[in-house]
Amino acid sequence: MYRIAIVEDEELYASQLKEYIEKFAGESGYSFRITEFRDGDEIVNGYQGNFDIILMDIEMSLMDGMTAAEEIRKLDGDVVIMFITNMTNYAIRGYEVDALDYVLKPVSYFAFSQKLDRAVSRVKKKSSDHLTLEVSAGIKKVPLEDLYYIESEGHKLTFHATDGVVQIRGKISDYEKQLEGRGFFRSNKGYLVNLHYVDGVEDGSCLIGGEKLLISRARKSEFMTALNRILSKE
């Protein structure tokens, strides 16, 4: 499911965009969770990075869409932003906030569906490169290239990454499936390790960042095969 925000102060256009998204969902097979805002300040205040796509009107009364996008970019560099406007003179500022595209008013379904499909493709590409974790403060995105390993203890998962640790509740088996074929290996029931960060193997453990993570006897042969496969590509 893709989380999409509509930031539009005109009820007519907000309803039309929602209708178009639902029509696109029926045609494409994608599913969307839609949240509506009536002004830029509504989405900026308390923003927690919990959207994949934002459809942003530019001209709004309290906080215009461009200003709102600039504030959002300070907090979230990944969300896909598309502007809804009847003016075409915002292109340069749009590049500054990495806007994907513009949807011109009056909005036609064909043009909108093409641009929304492009936005979904951008999200899919981005999501394949990181994990999106639901934490108490909102959403935390962890790039796979920065993730050392995932540690499981009871129902608690700890994600050890280059910029620190993140803890959530969950099952390590879910992430094992999600990261299959991405250079990660379940060394034992408690660790899912990024093989790219393995510095060596000794005393039945793999070394990552100076830490020893146990490799179970039953998995050691497969672990070494997977590790050698990764090393041969680097």
N, C-alpha and C positions, 0 to 999 in steps of 0.2 A: 504494500500500500504506500502511495506517495502522499505526503502531507503538503497541502497547497494553501497558501493564504491569498485572499483577495482583499486588497486595500483600495477601496473605491468609495467616494462620498456620494455618488449619484446612485440611487436605488435602482434605476432603470438599467444602468450598465452593470452593476453588481449582480443583479438577477440574470442578466443576459450571459455574463461570464460563467456563472454557476450552471446555467442551462447548457452552455457549450461544453463545459468540462464533463458534465454528466453524459452528454451525447457522445463525446470523444471516448469516455470510459466504456460505453456500450459497444462502440465500434472497434476499439483497440484491445479490449480485455484487461486493460489496466484498471486498478481501483485507486480512488482518491479520497482522502479525508479533507474536507474543505472547512476553513475557518475564515470568517469575514470580519473586516475592520472598516470603520468609516472615516478614519483619518490616519495620517502618518504617525502621529504621536501615540495612537492606540497600540500599534504593533511595536514601536520602539520601547515604550515604557514596560519594563519587566521582560524584555526580549530574552529568550533562553535558547535560541538556536534550534528550535524544534520544528522547522519547516524545510522541505526539500526545494520548493519553488514558491516564489512570491510574485504575484501579479500586482503591480503598483501603479496607481494613477499618479500622474505628476502634479496636477493642479488640485490641491486640497487646501482647505481654509486654515487650519491650525499649524500643521507641519506638511510642507509639500513633499512629494514623493522622492525627489532627488536628495533633499536633506535627510529624509528618513533612511534612504538607501545608504548614504554616507555613514550614518550612525550605526546601521546594521552591519556594515562592512568592518567596523572597528571590532565587532564581536564575533562575526561569522564570515569567514572567507570562502565558504563552500556553497552556501545557498544560492540557487539560480534565481536571478532577478530579471523580470521582464516588465518594461514600462508600458502603461496604457495611456495614450495621449492623442490629442488632435493636432499636436505641433511636432514638427520634425527638426527643430533647432536645438535639441538637447543631445545630439549625437556625441559631441566631444566630452561633455560631462558624464555621459553614460559610460564611456570607455573608462573614466576615472573610477567608477564603482563596479567595473567588470559586468555591466549589464549584458545579458545574452542577446536581447533583441527588443524591438518595439512593436506594439500592436496599435495600429492607428484607428481612431474613432472616425466614423462609425465602424464597429467591428464586424467583419464578415466571418462566418463560421469556417469557411475553407482556409482562409489565411490564418485564423487563430489555431485551427487544428494542426496545421503544418508547423507552426511555431511551438505549440505545446508538445508535439511529438519530438521536436528538436530538444526542448528543455528536458523531457524525460530521458532522452538519450544521454544528455550531459550528466544528469543525476546518476544514471546507471553506471556510467564510466567512472564518476567520482566515487560511488559507493563501493566499487570493486577494489579500491585502493585503501580503504580504511574501515574500521569497525565503528559503528554508532552505538554508544552505550547510554542507557537511561540511568542517570544518577539523580540524587536528591535535588540538586540545583537545576536540573534540566537535562541537557544532552551534552555528552562529551564524545568528540570524534578522535579516534586514535589511529593514525596512519600505520599501516602494516609494516612499513619500512622502519618504523620507530619502536615496534613492539618486540621486546626480548622474549617474553614467555607469559603464559597464563597459568596461575596457580589456583588449585581447587582445594578448599577446606570446608567440608560440610556443604552447606548451601551457599557459601560465600566464594566469589571469584575475585582474584586480585590480578590485575593486568599490570605487569612490570614493563615500563617503557622508558625511553631515553629522557623524558621530562618528568619522571616520577611514577607513582602508582595510582591506580583507580580501582576502587572496590565496588562491586555490585552483587546482587543475589542472582544466581543462575546455575545452569548446568554446563560443565566443561564439554560434555558430549555434543551440545548444540553448536559450540564454536569449533569443535573438531570437524564437524560436517561442513560448516560454513567456510572453513579454511582449507578444506581438502584440495590438494593440488597447488597450494600457494606457498609451499616451502616450510610448512609446520608439521611437527610429528609429536604424537602422544608418547612421551618417553616412559611414563607410568600413569597410574590412575590419577595422580595429583598434578601432573605437569603437561602442558602443551607448549612445546618450545619452537622458537623460530630458528631453523637450522642454519640460516645465514649468519647468526650470531654465535654459533658454537665455536669456541676457541680450541677445544680439544676434548679427548675422552680419557679418563683415568679412574681406576678403582671403581669401575661400574657406574660412573657418573659422567655427565657431560658438563663442560665448563662454559659458563656464560657470564661475562662481566665479573669474573673472579668468584662466582658462586658455583657450587657443585649441586647439580640436580640429578637425582637418582634415575638410572635407567633400569627398568625391571628386566630380569633374566629372560622372561618370555618374549620381550620386545627388542632385545639387544641386537639380534641379527638383522631384523627389519630396519631398526634405527640406523645401524651402520651402513646398510645399503642405501637408505634415503639420504644420509649425510654425504656419502661418497658421490651420489648423483648430483647433489647441490654443489659440492666442491669442484667437481669436474666442469661445471658450467661457469664458475667464477674465474 
